């Protein structure tokens, strides 16, 4: 039962940034089921983009924007904004988690998080 609860919590915490970003850009589909589908499609496209040599990360962001815009019924620019906002919201959640639970080196690539 605890594993199921943790799975649901992880799913909701991963979908809320997409839902919030979709509402900010005015997407036509903002339900959790649509956000889940968009996250799966954008994740697959993101993985495809990372397979390109050289600027693979740039391609992955551009392709993730296509996934979000197609599923959530918004413009391509809106899909790119959803991609960036989702990243920033998740980044903020990670930093907040580290601050609340006293994890000082949750993001070692950026140095210690000062509380």
Secondary structure as UniProt FT lines:
FT   HELIX           2..25
FT   HELIX           32..50
FT   HELIX           56..72
FT   HELIX           76..100
FT   TURN            101..102
FT   TURN            104..107
FT   HELIX           108..110
//
